[in-house]
Amino acid sequence: MAVLLYRIGRWAFRRRRLVGGVWLGALVLAVAAAALAPAGEEEDLSMPGTESQKAFDLLDERFPQSNSQGAEARLVFRAPDGERVTARDNRAAVEDAVGSLDRGAQVASATDPYESGAVSEDGTIAYSTITYTADAVDLTEASKDDLANAARGARETGLTVEIGGSALDAEEEPGGTTELVGVAVAAVVLVLALGSLVAAGLSLLTAFVGVAIAFGLVSALAAPLGLTSTVAILALMLGLAVGIDYALFITSRFRHESALGRAPEEAAGRAVGTAGSAVVFAGATVFIALVGLGVVGIPELTKMGLGGAGAVALAVLVALTLVPALFGFFGRRMLPRAVRKAMRSGDVSPRPVPDTGRPGLGARWARFVLRRPVPVLMIAGLGLGAVALPALGLELGLPGDESKSVETTQRRAYDLLSEGFGPGFNGPLTVVVDTARSGDVRATTDLVVKTVRDVDGVASVGDPVLSRGADTAVLTAVPETAPNSGATKDLVHTIRSAVSDVEADTGADVLVTGSTAMNIDISQAMSDALLPYLTVVIGLAVLLLTVVFRSVLVPVKAALGFLLSVGAAFGVLVAVFQWGWAADLIGIEQTGPVMSLMPILIIGIVFGLAMDYEVFLLTRMREAYVHGAAPGDAVVNGFRHSGRVVAAAAIIMISVFAGFIGMSSPTIQTMGVGLAAAVAFDAFVVRMAIAPAVLALLGRRAWWLPRILDRVLPNVDIEGEALSRQVPDRATESDPAVRRLPVGRD
C-alpha cells in the first residue's frame, strides 16, 4: 500500500492543475446541488420492532386520515394575576386570537379552548391547538407571522401568551460564533505546530474543501433520503476535525522529508506513502465504526453514521490527492523560513542528521515516563477511573421542549401547560386497542379504559375513539409525572403489564405508544445495544491493530485505553447533563437524562479517532524498533517525531468539537461535550501517558507475535518498509531540475 500511495502522491504533485481543477469542480457542483435542492424535513425518531413503533404503524393503517395533518402549534394563554381566562375580557382576547388564525391559508383547524375543554381547573391557563395543512418546513412566512401576530395581539390585552408545538421547530444552522472560535483556535495551533502560515493555511483550505463538498452532498440529499440537520452538522463536525488532522499529518511528513534534502515531488510522494498509509488506516477505522452504527436498527442513527462516514471518506481522499497537489503549487514555501535559508545556502543532506541538540518536549516527556512508568500508569489510570465513576449512573432519554432554554417560547409554553394541566400533560400516552380478533368491541374497549384508569400514576384517561372500520380504538392516558421522569418510564411498563391480562381474556392486541413511550423504547433499545456494539468495536480494534503492528499486547493495551477514555467521557456527560456540573458555563438550563443516541454514537466516533492517535504515534515507534532500536529508544523516537503532531491534532479536534457546544440543540451540545472530552482523555492521558508507560513495562514483549499469526496475518506495511526497499532516493534540492520548482518569497 505504501508504494501505491507513494505513486499517487507523486502523480498528484505532477498533475496538480488537473487534481485541483477536479476538486474545484466537485466543490462547485456540491454547492450548486445544495442550493437547488429542496429542504429536508425534521423526522421523528423511530425504532422498528418496538411496541410503540408497531402501534404507530397500526395507526397509519387504521387511521389514515390522522396522517393528513401537517405541523401543529399550541397557543397557550395565561390570565394576569388574580384573574381567570374565562373572564369576559380575557375570553374575548383569546377568541379573537384563535379566530384570526382560523382564517389562515395553511390552517386546517384552530380549536376553541372553551368549547374543547382546554382550560385548567383553576381557570388561569387555556390553550388552543392549531393544525396546519403543511409540514413545519413548508410553512410560509405569512403563516408563521400570523401565529406570532396572534400571540402579540393577545399579549397587548394583558395576557401571557406562549407558543409551542412543531410549527416552530427549525433546523439548527451551523456557522455560529462558537464554531468560528473553534476554527480560529485550530488555525492558531496549526501555525504554532507547523511554523508556517502557508502550511497552516493549506491544512485549513483542504479541510474546508472536503467539508464543503460533504455538507453540500448531505444538504442536496436531505429531502430524498430523509436526512435531518443533525446529520449535516455531524458531517460538518467530523469532516472539519479529521480533515485538518489528516492534512496536518501528511504536511508534517512532507516538511520532514523536504528538510532531509529531498526534492518536493519526491518528498510529496514519500509523505503520502508513509503518513498517507496511516491516514488510510485511521480513516478506514472511523468509516467502519460509523457505518457499523446501522446494526443498532435506528434509521436516524444509521443516517448519522453514513453521513459522518461519507465526510471522513472525503477527508481521506482530499488528504491523499489535493494536499500533495497543493505541495506542487507552494513547493518550499511550505517549510519554515530558517529551513528555506539553509537550503539556499546548500546546507542540506539527503540523510537524517543525528540529534545533537537539546531534545524536544515530546522526547523529554517520553524519557520521564520511561523512568517512572508505574507512578505514571497508576496516576493516569486511577484518574480516568475516578472521572468515569459518574457513568455508573447514566440515564438515557430523548430531549423535548423541557430541555430548551427558558428564553424560548416553546419552553415557556411547556412550563405553562405543566403548571395548568399537570407535568404529565406534555407527554401523554396513546393506548391503541386492536379489536379485529375480539368478539365484543365495546366491551373490550371499556375493559381497557378501566384497566388503564386503575393503574397508579395515571392522572386521566380520555374517551376512546374508534376507527372507521370499528376494529381499532385509541385512547389517551395522561401520566401524573413528567415525560422524562423515571416514574413515567415505570408507568409505561406497568400499563403494558396490566393490559396483558386483557389481551389474554379478549384476544385483542393492546399497544402503548406516543412520543413518550417511543422515547422510552428507543432509550431501552440503546441501553440493550450498548454492550454488544462496544464488544464489536473492541474486537475490531484488536483485530485491526494486530494486523497493523503485528503484535498481540499492543492492540490489547489500545483497546483497554479506549475503554478508559470512553468511560471518562460518559462520566463527564453524566456530571454535566444529569448533575448540572458546569452547566451554566455552556448554557444548559435543564438537567435530565443523556440523549439516548449519544453513548453509541460517541463510541463509534471516538473509536476511530483513538485509533488515529494510536496509529500515528506507534507507527514511528515500530518503525524504529524494526530497524534495530531498543524498546525504550523506540518509544522516545515515536514521541520525538510524532508527539508534537499528535498533540496539535488533538487540540485541533477538541477545539472543533467544543465549538459546537454553544449551539442551542441539546443533541449537538451533548455531542460536542462528549466528543471533546473523549478526545482530550484519549490523546493526552491514554496515548501520551498510559501507552508509553505500558510499553516501558512490557519492553520487547510489547512487539511479540506468535509465529502462526505472523504467517497468517497480511503485512499492510504501514511503516513504509517496502517503500524504502523498492523506491531509491530520487532528486535532492541540489539537482538543477528542482530549482525550477516554486520557491516563494522570504
N, C-alpha and C positions, 0 to 999 in steps of 0.2 A: 504493500500500500504506500510505503514511503516513497518508492521510486515513481509510482504513478502520480502521486501528489506533487513530487518534485517537477515532473514534466508539465503538469497543469500550471504550476506556479511560473515556470519559465515561459510557457506559452502565453499565459495571461499578461506577463510583463511585456513580451514582444508584440502582442496583439492588443495593446492597451486601449487603442482607439475603438476597436471593434467591441471589446468587452465593455468599455464604458458606455458606448452607444447602445448596446443591448440592454444594459441595466437602466439607462436613462429612458429608453423606450418602454421597458416594463413598468417603470415608475409612472410615466405619463398615462399609460393605459390603465393602471390600477386606480390612479386618482380620478381619471375620467369615468371609469366604471362606477366608482363610489359616488361621484357627483350625480350621475344619471340614474342610479338605481333607486327604487322606492325604499322608504324607511322600513326597518323591521319592526315587529311587534314584541312587546314585553310579555312573554308567555308565563303562565303559572307553572310551578314545578309539578311534575308527575312522576309516579313510581309504579310502573306496570307490575301487576301481580299482587298488589296490596289490596286490602278490603276497601279502603277508601277509593282507590282508583277503579275497582270493579263497580262500585256504586256510581261513580261519575259516568262510567261507560254505560251503565244501565239507564241512567237518567238521560243520556244522549239519545238512547234508543226509544225510550218510552215517553219522554217529554221533549220532543224535538223543538217545540215552539219556544221553550225557555232559552234555547241557544241562539235565537234570532236577535236577542238583545245585545247591545254593544256595551260601551262604557257606562259606569254608574257613578253618581255623585250623591253625597248626603249633605244637605244644608241643615246645620244644627243651630237652633236658636236657644238663647238663654235670656230670661227676663231680668231686668235690673233688680238689685237687692230690694227685698220686701214686696216684690210684685210677682205676678204669675203670667205665663204666656197666654193663659186663657182670658185675661182681662181684655176689654173691648179694644182699646187702642193697640195693644200688643198683638192681639189676634188679627186685627186689620193689617198691621205691618207684615205679619207672617204670610197672610193670604195674598197680599199684594206682591211679595217677593216670589212666592210659588207661582202665582198667576202670570207674572212676567216671563217666567221660564217656560211655562206650558205652551207658550206661543212660538218657541224657538224652532227653527227649521230642522235641526237634528234631534229634537227632543221627542222621545216616544211617549213618555208619561212623566208627570210630576205629582206625587201623592200629596193630598191634603192631610197634615198631621192630625187635625181634629176629627176627620172622618175615618182615618185609618187607625186611630187609637195610639198614635206615636207621640204621646205626651206622658211625661214622667208622673209618678203618683203624687208628688208634691206640687205638680203644676208649674215648675220653674223651667223645665227644659222640654223642647219638642224638636222633631226632625222631619224633614221631607226627603223622600228618595226620588232622585231624578234619573231616569234611564234614557239612554241615547240610542239612536239607530246606527251609530258608527262606533268603532273601537276608539280607544284613547288616542292612538297615534293619528287617526283620521279626523279627529275633531277639529273643526275650523277655529281660527282665532276669534271669529264672531261668537261662536258657541261658548268659548272659554270666557270671553269678555262679558257675555250675558250673565254667566254664572257669577263672575266677580262683581258685576254691577248690581245684581240682585242682593248679594250679601252686603254690599256697600250701602245700598238704599235702606235696608233693614237696620243697619248699624246707626244710621243717621237718626233713627227714631228712638235710640237708646238701648236697643237690644244688642247682646253679644252674639255674633254670628261667625261660625267657622265652617270650613268646607272639608269633607273627607271623601273617600271613595277613589275608584280607579281613574276617574276622569282627569284628576290632577297628576297622576303618575307620569313622570317624564324620565326619559333615558338620561343616565349620568353621562355628561360630556367631559372628555379629557381635555387637558390643556389649561388647568388652573394654576394658581400661583405656586402651590406646594410642589406640583410636578416639575415646574420650571426650576425651583430651588434644587430639587434632586438632580436635575440635569446639570445645573451650574456647578454643584459640588463635584459631580463626575468629571466635568471639564477641568476643574482645578486639580483634581487628583491625577488626571491624565498628563497635564502639563508637568506636575512635580515628578511623576513616575518616569516620563519619557524625556524630560528636559528639552522639549522642542514643541513650539506652537504648531508647526506643520504636522508633526507626528500625532499630536493630540487631536488636532482638527481632523485628520484623516480618520482616526478611530471613531470620532463622533459622526462624521459625514457618512461613512459606510453603515454605521448602525442606524442612522436616520433613514437611509435609503431602504434597508431591509424592513424597518418598522413601518415606513410609509406604504410600501407595497403590501405588507401583511395586513395592515389596518384597512387599506383600500379594498383588498380582496374580501375581508370579512364583512365590511360595510356593503359591498356590492352583492354578496351572497346572503345578506341578512334576511331579506324577505323570502326568497325561495327556499332557504334551508332553515328558517326559523331561528336565526342567531340573534341573541339579545345583546344589549350594550355591555353586559358583563363579559361576554366572550370577546368583544372588541377590546375592552380595557385590559383583559388578561393578556391578549396577544400583544398589545402595546407595551405592557409592563415587562413581559418576558422577553419580547423581541429587543427592546431597548437595552435591557440588562445584559443578556448574553451576547447581543451584537457588539456592544462596546467591549466586553471582556474578550471575545474571540478575536476581534481586530487588535486588541492590546497584546494578546499572546503572540500573534504572528508578527506584529510590528516589532515587538521586543526582540524576537529571534532574528528578524531581518537586520536590525541595528547591530546585534551581536555578530552576525556573520559579516556584515559590512565592516565593522570595526576590526575584524581579523584580516582585512585586506581584500576580500573577495569582491569581484565586480558586482554591480547592483543586480544584474539579471541572475547571476549565479546565487547571490545572497537571497534573492526573492524565491528562487527555486528551492534552495535548502531550507528557508524559513517555512515554506508551505509543506515541504516534505517531512519536516520534523515536528514543529509546533502544529502544523496543519493536521498531522496524524492524530495528535492529542485532541484537536478541535473536533475532528470527525467522530472520534470515540465518545468524547464528552457530549457532543450534540446528539449522538445516537442514544445515549443513556437517557437524556432528558426526553427525547422524542418517544422512546419506548414506554417510559414511565407515564407520560401524558396520554398516549394512545391507550395504554392499559386501563385508564380510568373508565373506559367503556364497559369493562366487565362488571362494574357495580350495578348497571342497569337503570341508571337515572339519565334520561335523554339530555337534560341540561348539563349535567356533569360531563357526559360524553362530548357534547358540543364544545364545552370549555376546554377539555383535553385536546380535542382535534384542532381547535383554533390556536391554542398555545403551541402545540406540536408543529403546526404549519409555520408559525412565526420563528420557531427555533430552527427548523429546516432551512428557511430562507436566510437566517443569520449565518448558518454554516456555509451555504453556497456563496453568499456575499464575501465571507472571510476568505474562502479558497480562490475566488476569481477576481472580484472587484478590488480587494485590498492589494494583491500583487500588481494589478493593473495600475493602480494609483502610485505604487512604488516606481513604476516606469515613468510616470509624469513628473514626480518630485525628486527622484534619484537621491543624491547625497543630502538634499535639504531635509531628509528625514532624520539625519544624525545631529547630535549636539554640535554647537559651534566649535568647541575645542577639538573634537574628533575630526571635523572637516579641515581645520587648520593643519592638524597633524598629517592628514592625507595629502594636502597640497605641498607640504614640505618634504614628502617622501617617507615620513616616519610611519610606515605600515608594514605589516607582516602577514603572510597567509597562514601563519601558525599561531596558536594561542600563546600569549605571553604569560609566564608563571606569575602567580600573585606574589608581590614583594612588599606591597604597602600594607597599611592598616586594613584588616578585614572589615567588610560591611556589617551593618546591623544584623542582617539575616544570619551571616556566618557566626557572629558573636553569640547570638541567641541560641543557635544550634549547639555550639560548644558548651554553653551554660547548661542546656538541657542534658547533654551527654554526660556532664559531670554530676548532675543531680537528677537522674531520671525518676527515682522513686518519689521524692517530695513533689516534683512537678506533676507526676501522674496522679498522686493522691489529691493534691490541691485542686487540679483541674477536674478530675473525675467526681470528687465529692461536691465541688462547687456546682457542676452541672446537675448532679443528682438532687441537690437542695433546690435549685431553680425548677427542676421537673416535678417536685413533690405536689404542687397545686394541681397538676394534671390528673391526679387520682380523683379529684372532684369534678372532672369535666362533665358538663351537661350540654347536650346538643339540642338545638331548636332552630326555628326559622324566624327572622325578624319581620315585624309588621310595623304598623304606624306607631306602636308604642315605643319603638326604638329610634324614632326620628327626633330631631331637635324640637324643643318646646317653642322655638321660633317659627316653626312651620304650622300652617293652619290645619294640616292633616293631623298632627299630633294633638293640637288643642281640641279638634273635633273628637278625636278618640277619647281624650280625658273627659270632655263634657258628656259623651254618651255613657262612659263608665260611671260617672257621678250620678247621672239621671236614671239609668236603667240597670245598673249593676256591672261589675267588672267582666262578667261573662257575656255581656251583650255583644261585645265586639268580636267574639269568637263562637258563634252559635254552632251547634252540631246538627247535621242533617241525617235523619234516620229514614232509610229507604226500605220499604216493605214490598217485596216481590211476591204477589199473591197468585201468580199464574198456576201454581200447583196446590193452592189452598181451596178448600171447599166453600168456605164462607168468608168472602172478602171483608165485609163489615165487621164481623166478629173477630177476625184475625187482626184487623187494624186497631180495633178498640182494645184488644188484649195487649198489643204492642204499646199503645199510648199509656195504658195503666201501668205496665211493667216499667217503662222508662220514667214515668212520673213518680213512681215509688222509690227510685234509686236516690240514695243520699247524695247531695251535691248538685241536683238538677233544680234550677230556680223555677223554670216554667216549661211547659210543653204546648206548642201551638196545635191548632186544629189540623188534621190530616187533609191533604189534597190528593185527589185521585186522578190518574191519567185518563185520557180519552177512552182507552180500552178497558178501563176499570180493573186493570190487572196489576197496578202499582200504586202505592200510596207513599206520600212524602210528608214527613212532619219535622218540625224544628224544635230542638231541645236547647234551652239556654242554660249554660253552667252557672254556678254561683261564683266561680273563680275565673281569673284572667286567662287568656288563651295560652300564654307561655308558662303558666304555673305548673308545678308538679302535681297538684291536686287535680287539675283538668286532665292531665295525662292519665292519672289513675282512674278518673271518671270514665274516660273513653273505654278503657279496658273493662271496667265494671259493667257498663251498659252492654258491651258486646257479650260479656259472660251471662248477664241476666237474660238477654233475648235469645240465647241459645236454647233455653227450655221452651220458649215459644216456637222456635223453629222445629224442635223435635215433636211438639204436640200438634202443630198445624200443617207442617210441610212447607211453610213459607220460608223464603230467604230474607233475613233482616240484616241490613248493612248500615254501618255508621260511617258517615263521611262528612264533607265540609272542609273548608280550608284549615281549620284547627286540627281535625282528625288526620287530614293529609299530611300536615306538618309533623304530627306525632309519628305517623307511619314512616315518613321519609327519614326522620331522625333515628328511629329504631333500626331501619334498614342500614343507615350509615354506621351505626354502632356495631351491628352484626357483621358488616363487611370490612370493618377497620382491621381486625386481626388477620383475616385471610389475605387482604390486599398487602398489608405490611409484610406478611410472610413471603408473598410472591416477590415483592420488591427486594427484600433482603436476600432471597435466593438468587434473584437476577444479579444483584450487586456482587455477591460472592463468585458467581459463575463468570461474569464479565471480567472482574479484576483478576481472577485466576488465569484467564486466557491472556490478559494484557501483561501482567507482571510475572507470570509463570512462578507463582508462589501460592502456598496454602494459607499461611498465617497472616500475610499482608491483607488479603481480602477479608478474613475474619475480623481483623483489627478495624478495618474500614467500616464494616457493617455495624460492629458494636459502637463505633464512634458516631455513625449516622443515627443509631437509636438514641444515643445520649443527646445529640443536638436537636432531634425532633421532639423528644420528651421535654427538653428545656423550653422549646418554642411553645409547646402546648401549655406548659406551666405559665408562661407569660400571658398567653391568651386567657387562661382562667383568671389570673390575677387582675388583668386589665378589664376584661369584658364581663366577668361574673362578679368579681370582688370590687371592682371600681378603682383599683390602684392606678394612680396617674391618669385616670380617665379625663380629668379636667384639662390636662395638657394637650390631649388630642381631640377634644370636643365630644366626648361620649357622655351624654346626659342621662342615659338609662341603662343600667346593667341588666344582664339576663343571660340566657343560655348562649353558648358559642354557636355561630352559624353552622348548621349540621354538615354542610358540604366541605367546610374548611379543613378538618383533620386529614381526610383522604386527599384532598387537593394539595395541601401543603406537603404531605408525604411524597406524592408523585413529583412535585416540582423540586423539592429540596433534595430528593434522592439524586436527581440528575445533576443539580448544582454541586452537591457534595462530591460526586464522582468527578466533576470538573476539577476541583481543587486537589483531590487525591491524585488524579492523573498528572496534572501539570507539576505538582510538587514531587511526586515519587518517580516520575519518568526520568528526571535528571539524576535522582539517587541511584536508580537501577542502571542507568547509562554509565555512571561512574563505577558502580560495583562490578558490572560485567567486563569493564576494561581494567580490572585488577585492583581497584581501590579497596581499602579496608572498610568494613561496615560503618564505623564511625565517620571516617573521611567521606564516605558516600553521602551520609546524611548532611554533613556540612556543605558538600558540593551542591546538593539539591537546594539548600536554603540560600547559598551564595548566588546561584543563577536564577532561581525561581521564587524565592521567598518574597522579594520586593514586588514582583509582578503579581503574585497571588494575593498579597495584601492589598495592593492597589485595586485589583479586580474585585475583591470582596467589598472594599469601601465603596466602589462604584455601584455594585449591585445593591448594597444596603441603602445607599442614597436614592437610587431609583425606586426601590420598593417603598422606602419611607416617604418618598414624595407623594405617594397615593393615599397616605393616611389622612390627609386633610380633606378628602372628598366626602361628600355627605352620605354616600351609600354605605350602610353598615357592612355589606358584603365586601366592598372594596377596602374599607377601613380594616376589617378583620384580616383580609388577605395581606394588606400592606404590613401590619404589625407582625403577623405570624411569619411571613417570609423574611422580613428584615431581621427579626430576632433569630430565626433559624440559620440564616447565612452568617450572622455575626458569631453565633456559637460554634458553628461548624468550621468556619475558616480560621478564627483566631484562637479557639480553645481546642477543638478536636484536631485539626490539621496542623496547627502551629505549635501545640504543646503536647497533647496526648500522643499523636503519631510519632514524633521523634523520640519521646520517652519510651514508648513501647519498642521501637526499633532499636534503641540503645540497649534495652534489656534482652532482646532476642538475639542481637548480634547476627552471625551468619545464618542462624536458624530462620530468620525472617524471610530469606530468599530460597528456602528449601522447597523442592517439588519432587514428589515421588517419581521414580523412573517411568512407571506405567503411564502417569499423566503427562510426563514430558514427551512420550512417544505419541500419545493420542491427541493432545491439545494442539490446535493450529498456532503457528507463530505469526502474530499480527505485526510484529516488528514496530512497535510504537516508538521505540528509541531511535529508529532510522539506521540500524546497523547495516542493513543491506544497501542503504544509500551510500554509506561510507565505503563499502566494498566495491560497488558497481559503478559509482559515479566519481571519477577523479576530480581533484580541484581544477577548476577552469580559470578563466582570465582573472587577474587581480587588478587593482587600481593602477598598477604600473603599466598595463597594456595600453597601447595607443587608442584602441577601439573604445576603451572605457572613457577616455577624455571627451568623447563626443556626446556622452550622456548628460542630462541636465544637472547643473551644479548649484544654481541658486546664488543669491547674494548674501554676503556676510552682514 
